[in-house]
Amino acid sequence: MGENKVLLEVKGLKKHFPVSHGVLKKQVGTIKAVDDVSIFIREGETFGLVGESGCGKTTFGRCVLRGIEPTSGEILLNIDDELVDLNQLSRKELRKTRKYAQMVFQDPNASLDPRMTVLDIIGEPLKIAGIVKGEELRNIVKGLVQKVGLEVKHLNRYPHAFSGGQRQRIGIARALATNPKLIIADEAVSALDVSVQAQILNLLEELQETLGLTYLFISHDLSVIQHISDRVGVMYVGKLYEQAKTDVLFQSPAHPYTEALLSVIPNTDPEIKMDRIYLPGDVANPADPPTGCYFHPRCRYAKDICSKVEPELIQIEPEHFVKCHLAEELDLRGI
């Protein structure tokens, strides 16, 4: 894995939404939904992005594909061994790159057009990209349907005729239609029952192995992230506060926020008493964040410097980065 080339590198990505007020819609503030986030993902690996609801995970994922226009930053995608900055492309140029990166959305009910059949839904990206049409398109769709565990006889059915798990399989087949290198899965299993979640996760892992896919997997569920990810990034109020290999982050977290998140993961052993860390106060307001470290009002280890100076993202060991003044002196517990 370590020898694989980097498929996606995001540098200093920002997405700021203006806050307007009054009849004249005068801008009175800014919501920093994504604030200077940098990650890289190697070919064939899964990068998990985790954090509380509202931390900017979904906005980040959509900015990477420019479903939402970023405010600034670089989005470097390796296309045929050439790094292309998606953020510098015109809409016409961007359209040509769509086949290399696709998205699986959170809610299969909302992401599938109820007026289109399975054949039309999965075949639409192929038509838009001008890859195939006619009987050849139908044959490709048949293959995709079987690949995700559905039956060919379902091609002429509409989304309402399927269960939630089956609808998500349709969404995955649609994402695979153009033979992409990168798939961004935004809370792809959170709307499903636990047993169905396991089936979809297993399917994603099988597809990754057989097709050589690379995933950016966005979720608030740490158990899911631990299961599927090779490396993990932890977001809080639009910023990336820790990034490491999955086993390192779960066993030896370096940021107090990561430690608190890990403490809520349920343990299957009834003999072990959970020692959950309760964070005081509320998540910081991205339109009016605190000075210094955004997490310091809720951090039980915070010192005076934490409220005054924003910490830099530092590397404490190979591929382990953390944004904390106290990272090298704290001994935090994992799972």
C-alpha positions as CSV (number, residue, x, y, z in Angstrom):
1,M,0.0,0.0,0.0
2,G,2.8,2.4,0.9
3,E,4.4,2.0,-2.5
4,N,1.2,3.0,-4.4
5,K,1.1,6.4,-6.1
6,V,-1.1,9.1,-4.8
7,L,-4.4,9.3,-6.7
8,L,-5.9,12.3,-5.0
9,E,-4.1,15.1,-3.1
10,V,-6.1,18.0,-1.6
11,K,-4.2,21.0,-0.5
12,G,-5.6,23.8,1.7
13,L,-9.2,23.3,0.7
14,K,-11.6,26.0,1.9
15,K,-15.3,26.5,1.6
16,H,-16.7,29.6,3.1
17,F,-20.4,30.5,2.9
18,P,-21.4,34.2,3.3
19,V,-23.9,35.1,6.0
20,S,-26.3,37.8,4.8
21,H,-28.8,39.9,6.7
22,G,-31.5,42.5,6.0
23,V,-33.4,43.4,2.9
24,L,-30.3,44.4,1.0
25,K,-28.7,41.0,1.9
26,K,-25.6,42.7,3.3
27,Q,-22.9,40.2,4.2
28,V,-22.4,40.3,8.0
29,G,-20.3,37.2,8.5
30,T,-18.8,34.0,7.1
31,I,-19.4,30.3,7.8
32,K,-16.1,28.4,7.5
33,A,-17.6,25.0,6.6
34,V,-14.2,23.7,5.4
35,D,-11.2,25.6,6.5
36,D,-7.7,24.8,5.1
37,V,-8.0,21.0,4.9
38,S,-5.3,18.9,3.3
39,I,-5.3,15.1,2.7
40,F,-3.8,12.6,0.2
41,I,-5.2,9.2,-0.8
42,R,-3.1,6.5,-2.5
43,E,-4.4,4.3,-5.3
44,G,-6.3,1.3,-3.9
45,E,-6.7,2.6,-0.3
46,T,-9.6,3.8,1.7
47,F,-9.3,7.1,3.5
48,G,-12.0,7.5,6.2
49,L,-13.2,11.0,7.2
50,V,-14.9,11.2,10.5
51,G,-16.4,13.8,12.9
52,E,-19.7,15.0,14.4
53,S,-22.6,16.1,12.3
54,G,-22.0,19.6,10.9
55,C,-18.2,19.4,11.0
56,G,-17.8,19.8,7.3
57,K,-17.3,16.2,6.1
58,T,-20.0,16.2,3.4
59,T,-19.1,19.7,2.3
60,F,-15.5,18.6,1.9
61,G,-16.5,15.5,-0.1
62,R,-18.7,17.5,-2.5
63,C,-16.0,20.2,-2.9
64,V,-13.5,17.6,-4.0
65,L,-15.8,16.8,-7.0
66,R,-16.9,20.4,-7.3
67,G,-20.5,19.5,-6.7
68,I,-20.0,22.6,-4.4
69,E,-17.6,25.2,-5.6
70,P,-14.6,25.5,-3.2
71,T,-13.6,29.0,-2.1
72,S,-9.9,28.1,-2.6
73,G,-7.4,25.3,-2.5
74,E,-6.0,22.6,-4.8
75,I,-7.7,19.4,-5.8
76,L,-5.1,17.3,-7.6
77,L,-6.4,14.1,-9.2
78,N,-4.1,11.7,-11.0
79,I,-5.5,11.2,-14.5
80,D,-3.3,9.0,-16.7
81,D,-0.2,9.8,-14.6
82,E,-0.8,13.5,-14.8
83,L,-1.9,15.6,-11.8
84,V,-4.9,17.7,-12.8
85,D,-6.1,20.5,-10.5
86,L,-9.9,20.1,-10.7
87,N,-10.4,23.5,-9.0
88,Q,-8.7,25.2,-12.0
89,L,-10.9,23.6,-14.7
90,S,-13.8,25.2,-16.5
91,R,-17.2,23.5,-16.3
92,K,-16.7,22.1,-19.8
93,E,-13.2,20.8,-18.9
94,L,-14.5,19.4,-15.6
95,R,-17.2,17.4,-17.4
96,K,-14.5,15.4,-19.1
97,T,-13.0,14.3,-15.8
98,R,-16.3,13.1,-14.2
99,K,-15.8,9.6,-15.4
100,Y,-12.6,9.3,-13.2
101,A,-14.4,10.2,-9.9
102,Q,-17.9,9.4,-8.8
103,M,-20.0,9.7,-5.6
104,V,-22.3,7.4,-3.6
105,F,-24.8,9.5,-1.7
106,Q,-26.2,9.0,1.8
107,D,-29.9,8.6,1.1
108,P,-30.7,6.3,-1.7
109,N,-34.3,7.5,-1.6
110,A,-33.3,11.0,-2.4
111,S,-30.5,10.3,-4.8
112,L,-32.4,8.1,-7.2
113,D,-35.0,9.6,-9.6
114,P,-38.3,7.9,-8.8
115,R,-39.4,8.4,-12.5
116,M,-36.5,6.5,-13.9
117,T,-36.0,2.7,-14.2
118,V,-32.9,1.0,-13.0
119,L,-31.7,0.7,-16.5
120,D,-32.1,4.5,-17.0
121,I,-30.5,5.4,-13.7
122,I,-27.4,3.3,-14.1
123,G,-27.1,4.0,-17.8
124,E,-27.4,7.8,-17.5
125,P,-23.7,8.4,-16.7
126,L,-22.7,6.4,-19.7
127,K,-25.0,8.4,-21.9
128,I,-23.8,11.8,-20.5
129,A,-20.2,10.8,-20.9
130,G,-20.9,9.6,-24.5
131,I,-19.2,6.2,-23.8
132,V,-21.8,3.8,-25.2
133,K,-25.5,3.7,-26.2
134,G,-28.1,1.2,-27.4
135,E,-27.7,-2.5,-26.9
136,E,-24.1,-2.1,-25.7
137,L,-25.2,0.2,-23.0
138,R,-27.9,-2.3,-21.9
139,N,-25.3,-5.1,-21.7
140,I,-23.0,-2.9,-19.6
141,V,-25.8,-2.1,-17.2
142,K,-26.7,-5.8,-16.9
143,G,-23.1,-6.5,-15.9
144,L,-23.1,-3.7,-13.3
145,V,-26.4,-4.9,-11.8
146,Q,-25.1,-8.4,-11.3
147,K,-21.8,-7.0,-10.0
148,V,-23.6,-5.3,-7.1
149,G,-25.8,-8.3,-6.3
150,L,-29.0,-7.5,-8.0
151,E,-30.9,-9.4,-10.8
152,V,-31.1,-8.5,-14.4
153,K,-34.9,-9.0,-14.4
154,H,-35.0,-5.9,-12.2
155,L,-33.8,-3.5,-14.9
156,N,-37.2,-2.1,-15.8
157,R,-38.3,-1.6,-12.2
158,Y,-38.5,1.8,-10.5
159,P,-36.7,2.7,-7.2
160,H,-39.8,2.4,-5.0
161,A,-39.9,-1.3,-5.7
162,F,-36.7,-1.9,-3.9
163,S,-35.6,-2.0,-0.2
164,G,-33.1,0.6,1.1
165,G,-30.2,-1.7,0.8
166,Q,-31.1,-2.6,-2.8
167,R,-31.5,1.1,-3.7
168,Q,-28.0,1.8,-2.3
169,R,-26.7,-1.1,-4.6
170,I,-28.3,0.7,-7.5
171,G,-26.5,3.9,-6.4
172,I,-23.2,2.0,-6.2
173,A,-23.8,0.5,-9.7
174,R,-24.4,4.0,-11.1
175,A,-21.2,5.2,-9.6
176,L,-19.3,2.3,-11.2
177,A,-20.8,2.9,-14.6
178,T,-18.0,5.0,-16.0
179,N,-15.3,2.8,-14.5
180,P,-14.0,5.4,-12.1
181,K,-10.7,5.4,-10.2
182,L,-12.0,7.3,-7.2
183,I,-15.4,6.9,-5.4
184,I,-16.5,9.3,-2.6
185,A,-18.9,7.5,-0.3
186,D,-20.8,10.1,1.7
187,E,-22.4,8.3,4.7
188,A,-23.2,5.5,2.3
189,V,-24.5,3.1,5.0
190,S,-25.9,5.4,7.7
191,A,-29.5,5.3,6.4
192,L,-29.5,1.5,6.4
193,D,-30.2,-1.2,9.0
194,V,-27.2,-2.6,10.8
195,S,-27.4,-6.0,9.0
196,V,-27.7,-4.3,5.6
197,Q,-24.8,-2.0,6.5
198,A,-22.6,-5.0,6.8
199,Q,-23.7,-6.3,3.4
200,I,-23.0,-3.0,1.7
201,L,-19.6,-2.6,3.4
202,N,-18.6,-6.1,2.3
203,L,-19.8,-5.3,-1.2
204,L,-17.6,-2.1,-1.3
205,E,-14.6,-4.1,-0.1
206,E,-15.1,-6.8,-2.8
207,L,-15.5,-4.1,-5.5
208,Q,-12.4,-2.4,-4.3
209,E,-10.4,-5.6,-4.5
210,T,-11.7,-6.7,-7.9
211,L,-11.8,-3.3,-9.6
212,G,-8.8,-1.6,-7.9
213,L,-11.0,1.3,-6.5
214,T,-9.9,4.1,-4.2
215,Y,-12.4,5.4,-1.6
216,L,-12.9,8.6,0.3
217,F,-15.3,7.2,2.9
218,I,-17.2,9.8,4.9
219,S,-19.0,8.7,8.1
220,H,-19.8,9.7,11.6
221,D,-19.7,6.0,12.7
222,L,-16.3,5.2,14.1
223,S,-17.0,1.5,14.0
224,V,-17.6,1.6,10.3
225,I,-14.6,3.8,9.7
226,Q,-12.4,1.4,11.7
227,H,-13.6,-1.6,9.7
228,I,-13.2,-0.2,6.2
229,S,-10.4,2.4,6.3
230,D,-6.6,2.2,5.8
231,R,-6.1,5.8,7.1
232,V,-8.4,8.2,9.0
233,G,-8.8,11.9,9.2
234,V,-10.7,13.5,12.1
235,M,-12.6,16.8,11.4
236,Y,-13.9,19.3,13.9
237,V,-15.6,22.6,12.9
238,G,-14.2,22.6,9.4
239,K,-10.6,21.7,10.3
240,L,-8.7,18.5,10.2
241,Y,-7.3,17.9,13.7
242,E,-5.8,14.5,13.3
243,Q,-4.8,12.1,10.5
244,A,-3.1,8.7,10.9
245,K,-3.2,5.0,9.9
246,T,-6.4,3.4,11.2
247,D,-4.8,1.1,13.8
248,V,-2.5,3.9,15.1
249,L,-5.3,6.4,15.5
250,F,-7.6,4.0,17.2
251,Q,-5.0,2.6,19.6
252,S,-2.9,5.8,20.2
253,P,-4.9,9.0,19.5
254,A,-2.9,12.2,19.8
255,H,-5.7,14.7,20.0
256,P,-8.2,15.0,22.9
257,Y,-11.1,15.2,20.5
258,T,-10.2,11.9,18.9
259,E,-9.9,10.4,22.3
260,A,-13.4,11.6,23.2
261,L,-14.8,10.2,20.0
262,L,-13.2,6.8,20.5
263,S,-14.6,6.6,24.1
264,V,-18.2,6.2,22.8
265,I,-17.5,3.2,20.6
266,P,-19.6,0.3,22.1
267,N,-17.7,-2.7,23.5
268,T,-19.1,-6.1,22.7
269,D,-17.8,-7.5,26.1
270,P,-20.4,-6.9,28.8
271,E,-17.8,-7.4,31.5
272,I,-16.0,-4.2,30.4
273,K,-17.4,-1.0,31.8
274,M,-17.4,1.8,29.3
275,D,-15.6,4.9,30.5
276,R,-17.1,7.5,28.2
277,I,-15.6,11.0,28.0
278,Y,-18.4,13.6,28.1
279,L,-17.5,16.9,26.4
280,P,-19.0,20.0,28.0
281,G,-20.7,22.7,26.0
282,D,-21.7,22.6,22.4
283,V,-19.8,22.3,19.1
284,A,-18.2,25.6,18.2
285,N,-20.1,27.9,15.8
286,P,-18.3,27.9,12.4
287,A,-19.6,31.4,11.8
288,D,-18.1,32.6,15.1
289,P,-15.4,30.1,16.2
290,P,-13.4,30.6,19.4
291,T,-9.9,32.0,19.3
292,G,-6.9,29.7,19.3
293,C,-7.8,26.0,19.1
294,Y,-11.5,25.6,18.2
295,F,-11.7,22.6,20.5
296,H,-10.2,24.3,23.6
297,P,-13.6,25.3,25.3
298,R,-14.5,21.6,25.5
299,C,-11.0,20.2,26.1
300,R,-10.2,18.9,29.6
301,Y,-6.5,19.2,29.0
302,A,-6.6,22.8,27.7
303,K,-3.9,25.3,28.8
304,D,-3.7,29.1,28.4
305,I,-1.9,28.9,25.1
306,C,-4.8,26.8,23.6
307,S,-7.2,29.7,23.9
308,K,-4.8,32.2,22.3
309,V,-2.8,30.5,19.6
310,E,-4.1,28.3,16.8
311,P,-2.0,25.1,16.8
312,E,-0.1,24.1,13.7
313,L,-0.6,20.6,12.0
314,I,2.5,18.8,13.0
315,Q,3.8,15.3,12.2
316,I,4.6,13.3,15.4
317,E,5.5,10.0,13.6
318,P,5.3,8.7,10.0
319,E,1.9,9.5,8.5
320,H,0.6,10.6,11.9
321,F,-0.4,14.3,11.9
322,V,-2.1,16.2,14.7
323,K,-3.2,19.8,15.3
324,C,-2.6,20.2,19.1
325,H,-0.2,22.2,21.3
326,L,0.0,19.4,23.8
327,A,0.2,16.4,21.4
328,E,3.7,15.4,22.5
329,E,3.1,15.6,26.2
330,L,-0.4,14.0,26.5
331,D,-0.8,10.2,26.9
332,L,-4.3,9.6,25.6
333,R,-6.2,6.3,25.6
334,G,-7.5,4.5,22.6
335,I,-9.6,1.4,22.3
